[in-house]
Amino acid sequence: MSISPNQSPHVLLFPYPTAGHVIPLLDLANLLLTKGLTITILVTPPNLPLLDPLLSTHPSTSIQRLVLSLPELVNSSGVNFATRLRATAQLHDTVLEWFQSQQSPPVAIISDFFLGWTHHLAAQLGVPRVVFWPSGAHHALILHHLWHNLSEKISSMNEDSMISFPSLPNSPAYPLWQVAELITQSKPGEPDWEFFRDNFLSNARSWGIIINSFRDLEDTCINLVKTEICHDEVWAIGPLVLSSSASTAAATGDTSALSNRGGSSAVPLDEVMTWLDDKADDSVVYVCFGSREVLTSQQTDALAAALECSGVHFIWCAREAPQNKGQVSGDDQTSALLTMEYEDRVAGKGLIIRGWAPQVAILQHRAVGAFLTHCGWNSVLEGVAAGVVLLTWPIGADQFANAGLLVDELGLAIPACLGGPKVVPDSTKLAQVFVGSVSVDGQPKRAKVVEMRDAASRAVQNGGSSSKDLDDLVKHLRDLKQEKS
């Protein structure tokens, strides 16, 4: 039975305005729309094209855009993350005015974990705020522990000091610089530090938590979110990529939508698929470092040499540095460093995509057997959902913790490079990793990741753990609508 907009709960979705955070929240929006909810998505102008697939598949009565601009300063080179994040809080009054002008205002705000300040906005409006974690439960627990238990002590620690997390599976420990980047950017009492701290403390006070993960992948950690962060309302509804309209298209054989997931592909999808069609099953290594991470010239040279020396078939998504990533110089733009001479030498063996690649479609192709990844959570879930061997090369943010989870706890990945912004791998050893990942040596690891792939598929199907959590989330949102009526 169809539900009119007046009967369905209206929810405001507020992503942190970068592609890696916007895309999974759009996947969530797609799920909520299919459940009959009405959605407003707050979006900044640069991210408007990301909404096109969603807007084209749902009626305008069910979804609308709230387009708001951040200060021009945010788009300037050299602006640090703290400045960018604090700039989002300048939208407070505008969102408040918009909310109060609505005839049927949202019954809840679902916002990114970086946007803890929206908890205060929601309280002012008298509606609940739900935290959306595009990353996993493991990372959520690490940040919670750092900000709630260690934030003031960390300022006096050396960057190589080991931080242990005894409540997590296997009690992992990481050097301070790998997991506490946000905390160490400023000191207690400074405005940036206090803003960050309030953001993360506010996350723990939210009405509920949505995690882009699933039980078979992170069951212990999902349960710990309830006990450690003291939250009964925790919904693990991932992998969201498996629930998105783009992935559904892939499952039905219509791959046209996949070429625009997250942006327009730099190479036509059919050309990429034709190139892969000629390759044997599980024989291709796919290389991509996400939408923001860019290798240095030395790292790029080492990776290029390793791929050429290995002799494996590969696709390398070599993206240029984002214009607003001020710390990266022109010399370190990966795609600019890969010469046409190199591309000619690896022709037949390697396909270079200079720009955005249709990653989900590539990973799901039968010929792709391994994925060299920076271990951003979106890429992790896309790799797991495709059942490919993950080769880890973390660079920053949550990536070191994600790599540790994949390698040490889950056994789904092979370390390729210890990682960091300046670590350069040994090309010969890296070449051996590539060869092993697509040969008989990689079969035990592939068998484990295929098991997890099947578990991910079951989770989002009717009766699966993620499907049940989604239904429970929707029920809670409908109950809020009834309370408002």
VOKOL-364316 format. One record per residue (C-alpha): residue in one letter; x, y, z. Coordinates in steps of 0.02 Angstrom, whole numbers, plus 50000, padded with zeros to 5 digits. Layout:
# VOKOL-364316
AXYZ
...
***
This chain:
# VOKOL-364316
M500005000050000
S500705017049953
I500965029850089
S500625048250061
P501955060950113
N500805066950252
Q500735049450326
S502575044950312
P503915050650433
H504965065050369
V506835063750410
L508265076050381
L509905067950326
F511475078350355
P513115070850289
Y514855077650317
P515145085750147
T516455074450068
A516105060349945
G516655046450064
H515355052150191
V513985057750071
I513895041749968
P513475029450109
L512185041550180
L511375042250008
D511325023250012
L510415024650178
A509235037550102
N508825025149963
L508365011950091
L507275023750192
L506395029450034
T506005011549984
K505225009550157
G504025023850123
L504885037950219
T505035055850160
I506815062350152
T507665079250147
I509525078550112
L510625093250161
V511955095050027
T513285107549979
P513385113149796
P514975103149752
N514095086949804
L512475090049709
P512925078249565
L513045063749689
L511165065049716
D510695062949533
P510475043849534
L509385044949690
L508325059249624
S508045050149460
T507365034349542
H506195041749674
P504715053849658
S504985071949704
T503595070449834
S504705058449933
I506405066949922
Q506985084849921
R508655093849930
L509165107150055
V510625115549966
L511725125750082
S513445133150049
L514905133050167
P516015148650184
E517195151550038
L518655149350157
V518285130750167
N518715128349983
S520395137149997
S522005127149991
G522905124450155
V521345125050263
N521475111650398
F520145099050445
A519675108050606
T519245123850509
R518205113950385
L517275104750521
R516915120350623
A516275128750465
T514855116050457
A514225122550624
Q513955139450542
L512445131350457
H511565129950626
D510455145350611
T510025142050428
V509485124150465
L508515130250616
E507565142950511
W507225130250374
F506585117650500
Q505405130050580
S504715135250410
Q504165117650363
Q502325113150367
S502815095050405
P504555096450484
P505675081250506
V505335069950655
A507205066350672
I508925071750612
I510145058450553
S511865066250542
D513675060750518
F514735056650670
F515845071750631
L514335083050656
G514065080550843
W513525098750858
T511885093950774
H511415085450938
H511205102851013
L510225108550860
A509065093650875
A508805097051061
Q508375115051021
L507095109050894
G506395095751009
V506775081150894
P507965066350916
R509645065550830
V510315049050764
V512195047150735
F512695039650569
W514375030450567
P514915027650386
S516395018550464
G516295002750567
A515904998750749
H517744995150782
H518225012950736
A516755020250832
L517365011750990
I519145017850965
L518615035950949
H517425034351096
H518815027351206
L520055040751152
W518905055551183
H518055049051341
N519535041251431
L521175047851361
S520895064651278
E521775075351410
K523205062951436
I523615061651252
S524245079551240
S525775074751343
M526165058651249
N527445055551112
E526715051950941
D527475034450946
S526715030351115
M525665014551106
I523805016251144
S522945000151195
F521104996051180
P520814981751303
S518944980451276
L519104977051089
P519364959451019
N521194954151035
S521544970051137
P522394979250993
A523664993051019
Y524165006750897
P525455020650897
L524675037150946
W524945044850773
Q523915031150689
V522295033350788
A522285050350873
E522565062450730
L521075073450776
I521535074550959
T523365079050928
Q522995093050805
S522665104750952
K522825105251142
P521545104751284
G520765121751309
E521035127351129
P519445130951028
D519735117150899
W520085104051033
E518555108851135
F517465108550978
F518075091150930
R517825084651107
D516055091551120
N515645083750951
F516145066351007
L515385067651180
S513765073251097
N513775057550989
A513655047151147
R512135057351202
S511175054651041
W509505045751028
G510215031550925
I511685025450819
I511675018850641
I513225009150588
N513705004350411
S514204986750458
F513444969550489
R513434956250623
D514534942950542
L515894955950515
E515844965150682
D514654956350800
T515704958650957
C516054976950919
I514234980650880
N513744973351048
L515124983551131
V514414999551056
K512854996151160
T513814993051321
E515315004751302
I514355019651231
C512825014951335
H511595014551192
D510135002651173
E509635009451004
V511035003350889
W510634998250712
A511944989350605
I511194990050431
G512684987350315
P513464984550197
L512464998950127
V513304996649959
L512364980149941
S510714988849973
S510995003449855
S510075005249691
A511735004649599
S512184987749672
T510444981149637
A510704986049456
A512314976049453
A511444960749524
T510124961449387
G511394963549249
D511054981949216
T512724989849257
S512405007149181
A512035015149350
L513685008949421
S514725020349311
N514045035649401
R514105029449580
G515055043049672
G515445052549512
S515625050849325
S516855037449273
A518425043849188
V518325028849071
P516675022348999
L516045007549099
D515854996348947
E517694998948902
V518234993749076
M517084978549074
T517704973348901
W519504974348961
L519074963349111
D518054950949008
D519634944948923
K520484940649088
A520414924349186
D519414922949346
D520244930649501
S521774935849400
V521694954949409
V522314966349549
Y521304982249569
V522234997149644
C521365012249719
F521685023649868
G519965031449887
S519295048649846
R520535058749950
E522165049549982
V523575053549860
L525265044949853
T526925054049853
S528045053049701
Q529165040149788
Q527685029449837
T526975030449661
D528635025249585
A528765010349703
L526985004749666
A527215006849478
A528804996649482
A527994982949587
L526514981149470
E527624980549316
C528854968349395
S527474956749458
G526794953349285
V525004952449352
H523534960249263
F522974976049353
I521824991149349
W522535006449435
C521355020649478
A522615034949485
R521675050149545
E522375067549554
A522505076549719
P520865085449766
Q521015104049736
N520605107849917
K521915096149988
G523195109450017
Q524565098650091
V524825089449926
S525945097849799
G525785096649611
D527275084949605
D526325072549710
Q524795070849599
T524775052249562
S524005052449389
A525205065949331
L526685055149384
L526165040049281
T526945043949114
M526245038448948
E527875028848927
Y527435018449080
E525665016049018
D526335009948850
R527524997748936
V526134989649038
A524864989748896
G523944973248892
K524414969749072
G523794985649153
L522364997949131
I522665015449202
I521105025449246
R521585043549272
G520155049849379
W518585042249454
A518335023649423
P516735013149429
Q517425004049581
V515914993649632
A515704986849456
I517564982949442
L517644973849608
Q516104963449567
H516834957349402
R517344938949406
A519104943149343
V519584953849492
G520414943549628
A521284956249739
F521084974349792
L522524985349850
T521634997849962
H521985011850085
C520685003350197
G519405017350200
W517815009250265
N516825011650103
S518175002650006
V518314989150139
L516454985250127
E516464985949937
G517914973749934
V517114962050061
A515434962749971
A516314957649810
G517294943449891
V519034949149836
V520644947449935
L521074963950019
L522864970450016
T523094983950148
W524045000350129
P523325012350259
I523795030750251
G522795040350382
A521135043150472
D520275026750522
Q521285016450399
F522595009250517
A521255002850636
N520264995750490
A521824987050423
G522174979650594
L520394973150606
L520484965250433
V522204957350454
D522334952750638
E520544949850694
L519594944150539
G520974936650432
L520224943950273
A521714953950214
I523574953250176
P524724967650229
A525474975850075
C526274991150154
L526384996350336
G525715012950280
G525815031050330
P525945046850227
K527795044550186
V528205025850201
V528855018950036
P528665000150012
D529994988649943
S529484985749761
T530124967949754
K529174962649910
L527614971749852
A527704962949684
Q527754946249777
V526174951149871
F525294954749706
V525814938049631
G525304928449786
S523604936849799
V523024930649628
S523884913649632
V523614897549727
D524454905749878
G522984917549895
Q521634904149891
P521464901550080
K521244920250105
R520024921049959
A518994907050034
K518804916950196
V518304932950109
V517054923649999
E516254916850158
M516114934650222
R515424940350055
D514034927450070
A513704932750250
A513564950850194
S512304945950061
R511264936350188
A511314950950310
V510414962850192
Q509144950250129
N507424948650209
G507644940650379
G509504944850386
S510254954350532
S510454970750438
S508724969450362
K507974966850535
D508924981650606
L508324992450462
D506524987450495
D506734991450679
L507475008550637
V506005012350522
K504785006850658
H505585018950781
L505455033150655
R503635028950621
D503305028950808
L504025046550816
K502815051650679
Q501365044450777
E501915053850933
K501915070150834
S500175066950761
***
